[in-house]
Amino acid sequence: MVKLDDLVQFAKTTGYIFQGSELYGGLANTYDYGPLGSKLKRNIKEAWIKKFQKETPYNVLVDTSILLNPEVWVASGHVGGFSDPLTECKNCNQRFRADQLITQHDSQVNADGWSLEKMSSYLAEHKVTCPNCGQSNWLPIKKFNMMFETHQGVVMDSASKIYLRPETAQGIFINFKQIQRTTRNRLPFGVCQVGKSFRNEITPGNFIFRTREFEQMEMEFFCKPGTELEWFKYWKSFCMDWLVNLGMKKDHLRFDDHRLEELSHYSNATTDIQFEFPWGFDELWGIASRTDYDLRAHQNHAAQNLEYLDPQTNEKFLPYVVEPAVGVERLVLAFLLDAYETEALDDGTTRQVLRIHPALAPYKVAVLPLVKKLHKEQAEAIYMMLSKHVDAVFDETQSIGKRYRRQDSIGTYLCVTIDHDTEETETVTVRHRDTMAQDRVKIKDLVSYIEERIQY
Ligand code: GAP
């Protein structure tokens, strides 16, 4: 697989992803998505909505606020417990997450859910060293709350304190009753949401893998208690299939099922889909069976009944929930790493090709006049025709060979070339990114030819 530094460079030079605020010297761990990256992100979100909501008739889509009543976060446990264990090297004053130091020290040890005392003893007993200066001298571990605080209105006192949401899920739970009432959906059904989340991470890094501002795609799937483990299994394979059907290589993916003792207190089953990043397998997608923990917490804290009335049995109960939650940027990174390839050609040269699924490719088709002076007008007309149906790009600079290579490297799925025969025969050449094979296609058939090949 490609090295992370090479991918960062590729993303920057092609217009996928830029360092955030670069003009002002940058802002650490922030990124801007350029002309290609913004389309890739949008396509990933659309592919997710297509499968999780549109093609799953009992699921619906919502878009809730980033700013919520702070009591939401008290009820959900985030104010009290959404923290990471923070420690500091006494020698160089660098700060780290204690659980990550432990896993870096021994990859077989997962300190998730350990008490602060247990982590402190481990650091001391195993003489875990500072990744920055190599000393082993740690300050006591503290809990560091990752919620981003801000203030609403003109007065900055404690009464005006609110939070940027650290997950999109709670916006769904607090609207459960209204969604169910207005859709009249019966259990089971899912509520999907795509939106920004914010976490004041202690150690962001690995490019866009862990950042403080990111987008999540979460679904809360509400079902009858007792059926949740079946649904958990169902959504687990649904998520994996979504990745594989979008071209991700199976051997870059695996499940990491959490053992009983690793489960959060509210969960009776959890797994992560891990992707093989350049630093090893790491979490891409979390799938958790969350019981009725969240609905019950809001029911109690808001003193409002959130029960569901089963129209068949007349029973009232709080639904159980299965939640697949994934980060859009993590998917961007995984899809780019998975697709980036340097291919050796028969003539001894190499070509850079991004073999990304056509549904995700920023451009489905590039329109290329063979000779700028002669074919520009016809090419522009074809571009205008195609761009009404698919994402297209017009490319007229440099030789045709160089343009093919450029489009291959950014993942454009097809290249349409307008040449000397186009006018007379009303045909164009269509070249395929993956095979480099070429077809001659009638202009009138071009849209359906392309649409058939980019179906997902
Ligand atoms: N509602 C459950 C929840 O938010 P999570 O495991 O904390 O669960 C779900 O987050 C997914 O969101 C992760 O698997 C990851 O893909 C993404 N994610 C979480 N924190 C992130 C961060 N700081 N930067 C980028 N993506 C993140």
Residues whose N, C-alpha, C, O or C-beta is under 5 A from the ligand:
A	BS01	GAP	P166 E167 A169 R199 E201 I208 F209 R210 T211 F214 E283 L284 W285 G286 A325 V326 G327 R330
